[in-house]
Amino acid sequence: MGDFRICIYLNVVILFYKLVTFNMK
């Protein structure tokens, strides 16, 4: 259960990071 939550959290962080870097360009 905890692993599943961490996986989702990591995916959200990576997605957010990509959005931020894309907007900064």
N, C-alpha and C positions, 0 to 999 in steps of 0.2 A: 504493500500500500504506500509506504513512504517513498519507495523507489519510483513508483508511478507518478507521485506528486512532483518529485524532483525532476523527472523527465519533462513533464509539462512545463514546470517553472523554467527549466533551461531553454526549452523551445521558445517560450514567450520572451525571455531575455534576449535571445539571439535575434528574434524577429524585431524586437524594439531597437536593438543595436543597429540592425540593418537599416531600419527606417530613419534613425537619427543620422547615421553616416550618409545615407542617400540625400537627406534634406540639407546636410552641411555642404555638399558639393555644389 
